[in-house]
Amino acid sequence: MAGPLPLGDPAPADGHLPDDIRVDSATPFSAYLHVPFCRVRCGYCDFNTYTATELRGARQDEYADTLNAEVALAREVLADAGGIRPLHSVFFGGGTPTLLPAGDLARMLDTTIAAFGIEDGAEVTVEANPDTVTSEVAKRLADAGVTRLSVGMQSAVPHVLAALDRTHRPENVRTAVEAARAAGLAVSVDLIYGAPGESLGDWEASLDAALALEPDHISAYALIIEDGTKLARQIRRGEVPAPDDDLQADMYELADARLGAAGFGWYEVSNWARRAEQRSRHNLAYWLGSDWWGFGPGAHSHVAGLRWWNVKHPAAYAQRLAAGESPAAGRERPDDDARMLERVLLRSRLSEGIPLDELPIDNRDVVAGLIADGLVDGASALREKRLRLTLQGRLLADAVVRALTD
């Protein structure tokens, strides 16, 4: 399970937003639907997820109805705050959304669309464990309005999957992708690099296997060791080695070269797409500071500058909604400095970069030094007045952000 929720102000039981909050109809609005169930907890994961033995009073077979109750509450709250906007994107994340029957996911999607409407051509994504996707599941999701399947491949190498506590069979990744394709769904695959015992050759094999699937989109994330996880404890006890920063940098450079040669363009530090229209519109909504409502236990939301987060445990979440109360545990309204930091942190990671005049005034003089260090593209800064990261800058993106905001 994830760490503690952030500190913040108490959220009202009715879930209503402050009186001065007014929705901007021009700002895109998205929905995140959290499905917090997993068969096995992966050793590296600190997401708010629960195995069957951890549910303590919550039931998977009732979850769709519970989440739909929050959807009804959201419609009421947003109507009072200035109007309902059609959905720009919908994302089922987890956990493992496809542990629920496809019919439950369809009901959740139907209820959400009925509450808000949906834009023509909107993106609707479901995350999936490869072992849970059959032709029947993929067709049912497509018939319900899902447009995109995000397959948790992580690696093609058995010993790497074992190090990550992933239980799926590598060959089932192709089965899942083929089922999605047959149903007319776009396909993204997720990879993780830097697992204990993973060599550069192992990573190369995973990249080759992912490219052989011919997906539309690939995400490749460096393994991060989160406090409180099984993997963090194993490293602390000396049972497995910690990730090697230099090896992870080599792995990133290899990924960028291989994906680029195969026709994928990077658009965010850890994400590549074949074409611009195949970029993850839902994730871009986060990175660009749009509005979204996160449904489900532990989910976070952002509307018109206000942020809030739900209680974590599925049982507490269900109890709140059954009592006619909001599941929100707390909320906050970040000040201008916090929003500036977030904007620089997120937008500098995009291939489009961030306009120089949106950087903190007191830190703009560091850009010349970042160009000299090879971390920022000088031509973009000079001609377009935008800060764009070089390949070396992507490897050191956090250091660039610190230089721009400290």
N, C-alpha and C positions, 0 to 999 in steps of 0.2 A: 504494500500500500504506500501511497505517496506520503511525503512529510506533512507537517501541520499547515493549515490554511494561513494565508497572510493576515496580519492585523488590519483592522479597518473600523469604520463606524458600524454600529448595529444596523441591520436591514429591517424595515418594517414588516410586520406579519402579513400585511396585504400585498407586499411586493411593489407598491406604487413608487414611482420615481419622484424626486423632489419637484416642487411646483414650478421651479424656474427651468427645468429641463424640457426642451422642445425638440422634437425630432426634425431633422433636416431631410425633406423628401428627396433631395438630390444626392444624398449619401447612400451608397449601396448597402443593402441589408442582407445578412447571411444567417444561416442557422447551423449550429453544431449539435449533433445528437450523440450523446455519450452512452455507449453500451459497456458497462464496467465489468464484464464477465470474461474470465479466462479459464481454460482447462488446467493450465500449469502456469505458475509465475516464473517468467524468465529472470535469470539471475541479475541482469543488468537493469531491469525495468523499475522505475519509481513512479509510474503512472498510477492513477487512482483506479485500480482494478482489484477484483476479488475472485478467488477460486470458490468452488462449491462449499468447502469447509469453512470459509470466512464470511459467508452471507449472514448468518445469525439473524434469522427472522425475515430476510428479504427473499423473494421468489422470482426466478427468471421468467416463469410462465405468466406472471402478472406485470412484468416490467413495462411492456408496451402501453398498457392502460395507464400505468402510473405516469410515464413520461408524457402521454397525451394530455393528462390533467395539467401539467405545467405549460403545455402549448396553449391550452384554453386560458390560463392565467396570463400568459404573455400577450395574447391578443388583447385582452382587457386592459392591461397596463399600457401597452403601446398605443392603443386607441385613445386613451386618456391623455397621453403625452404628445398628441399631435397628428396621429394618423397611422395607417397601416401601409407598409411598402411591400411590393412583391419581392420574393426571394431572388437574390442574385446567385446564390449557391447554397447547397446543402451538403453537409459532410457527416457521415456516420463514422465515428471513431471509437477507440476503446483502449484497452480491452480488445475483444474479438467480436465485432458486430455480427459476423456470420455464425456465431454460436446460437443466436436466436433463429427461430424458423424464419424463412424468407417472408412468410405471410405476416409475421409480426413487424418486420422491417417495413413492409409495404403499408401496413396500417399506420405506423408512425409517420411515414412520408405522406400518406394521404391526408392525415389529420393536420400536419404542418402546412401543406399546400392549401388545404381548405381554409386554414386560419389566416393566411397571409397572401395567397396567390403566389405566382412564380413568373419570372421573366421568360420571354421566349428564348429558347436556347440556353437556359440556365444549366449550370453544371451540378450534377448530383452524384456524389462519390460515396462508395462503401469500401471501408478497409476490410481485408479478408485474410485469414490464415489459409494457405494453399490447400490444406487437408479438408477444409470445410466447403469448398466450391465444387459443385457438380454442374452438369449441363442444365439440370432442372432448376437448381438454385439461381444460376446466372440468368436463365430465361425469365424466371419469376421476378427477379429484381429489375430486369430490363422492362418487362411488362408494367411494372409499378411506376416507372419513370426514372429509374437510376440510369445514368449515362456513362459512368466511369467506375472501374474497379481498381483499387489500389492493393496490390498483392504483397504481403510481407515475406519476401524471398530471403532477405538478410545475407545469405551466402549459398553457394552451390557445393560447398565442401563439407562433408559430414562431420569432421572433427571440429570445424569452426562452429557449425550449428550446435554441436554438443557443448562446446565451451560457453555458448550463449544460452543454453538450456532451451533451445528451440526444438520442438518435437516433430515438426513436419518432415515428410519425406521429400528430398530434393526433386525427385521426378514428378511430384505432384504440382510443382510450380508450373510446369508446362501444361499439365492437365487443366489447371485453373485458368491459365491464360487462354488456352484454346477454347474452353467453355465460354469465357467472357467474349472472345472474338466472335464465336458462333452466334451469340446472343445480340451482337451489335454494339457491345460496350467498348469504350476506350479503355486502355490498360496502362497502369503505372506499376512499376516494381520498386520496392524499397530494399536498399542494401545497407549493411553496416560493416565498417572496416576497422581493424585494429584490435580484434578479439585476442585473448590470450592464446598464444601458439600459432596465430595466423601469420604466414609468411607473405612476402610480396608475390610469390608464385601462386599461393592460394587465392589471393585477392585478384590476380590476373585471371585465374580460372573462373572466378565468380563474375567478373566483368564480361568475359567472353560468353558465359552461359546466359547472362542477362541480355546481352545484345542479340544472341541467337533467338531469343523469344520475340524479337522485333516489337518491343513495346512502344508506346507513344511518348512515354515519360519515364525518367529514372531519377530516384532520389538516392543519394549516397551520403551517409552520416558517419562521422568519426565516433567511435565508441567513447562515451563519457562515463566516468565512474561516479555514480551518485551515492551520497551518504545514505546509509541505512539499507542498501541493497545487499543481496547475497554475494554478489561479485565484489563489492567493496570490502566485505568481511573476509572473503577469501584472499584478497590482495593484502589486507592488513595482517593476516596470519601467515603470509608468505607461501600460500598454497599455489598461487598462480601469479605470473608477473603482471605488473601494471603496464598499461599501454605505453609504447615507445613513441614519443613525440616525433622524432626524426623519421621513423618508419611510417607513421601515419601521414606525415607530409609527403613522403615518397608515394604512398598509396593514393593520396589525393591527386598528385601530379599525373600519376598513371591513369587514374580515372578520367581526368579532364582531357588527356591526350587521346585515350581510346574512344571516349564518347564523342569528342569533337571529330575524330576521323570517321566515325560512323554516322555523322550528320546531326548529332545532338548539340544544341547550343545551350550554354549555361545562362540562367536568368536570375538565379539566386545562388549563393555560395554552395549550397548542397543539392541543387536541383537543376536538371537538364531536360529539355524537351526537343522533339524533332522540329516542331513548328511553333510559332508564337501562340497560335490558338490552342495548342495542347498544353500550355502552362497551367498549373493548378490555380484556377481562379479563386478558389476558396482560400488557399494559403496567401495568395496575393491580397485578398481582402484584409487579412491580419497585418501583413507587412505594410500595407498602405494606409492603415488606420481607419478602415471603414467600420460600420456598425455590425454587431452580431449578437445573437442570443445563444448562449450555451445551455442546452437542456440536458439534465441528468445530474447524478451525484458528483459533486466536486467540480462541475463545469463552471467556466468563467464567461462573463458577458461584458460587452462594451456598447453603450448607446449614448451618443451625444456627449462624450467626455466623461461619463459616469461608468465605473467598473463595479461589478459585484461577482460573488462566487457562492456556489451552493454548498450545503452541508455535504460531507464526504461519503458517509456510509449509505448504501442503498436502503437499509431499513429506516434510518432517520429521514432520508429523502422521501420515502413512501409515507411515513407517518405524518410528516408536515403536510403533504398534499392531501392525504385522506382527511385531515382536519380542516381542509379549506385554507391552509396557510401557504405562503411562499416558502420554497426551500432555501431561499437566500440566507447565508450565514453572516455576511458582512459586505460592506461596500466602501468605495473611496472615490474621490475626485482628484486625480493628480494635478499638481500645480504646473505652472508654465515650464519651470526648470525640468521637472520630471518628464513632461511631454516632449520637450526638446531632446532630452537624452534618448528617449525611446525612438523618436523619429530618426535621429542620426544612427542609432544602433540598427534599426530595421532597414531603412532605405539605403544605407551605404552598402548593404549586402546584396542589393539588386544590381543587375547588369546595367540598368539605366542610371544607377547612381543617385546622387542627391545634388540639387542646385547649390552652388557655393553660397548663395545669399540666404540659404536656409540653415547654414551652420552657425553655431554660437559666434557672435561677433568677436568676442575676446580670443577665440581660438582659430580664426581664419588664417592667421599668419603662420600656423604650423603646416599648412598645405604644401608650401614650397619645400619644406624639409621632407615631407612624406613622398613628394615627387622625386627628390634627390635620392631617397632611400629605395626607390623602385617599387613603392607600395601603392602609389596613385598614378593614374595615367596622365602625363603632362599635357598631351594634345587635347584631351577632353577638357581639362581644367582651363587651358588657354583659349580654345576656340568655342567651346560650348558652355563654359562657366559651370561645369558639373564635376563633381568628385566621383570618379569611377575607379574601382580597385583593379590593380593588375593581378596576374596569377599569384605573384608573391604576396600581394596585399590580401588576397583571399585567404592565403595560408595564415596570415597574421591579422585577420579582420578585427579581432578583439583589441589588439594593440593599437590599431588605427582608430577605433572608436574612443579608446582611452585618451589618445593624443588630441582628438577633436573635442573632447568634452571635459577633461580634467581642468 
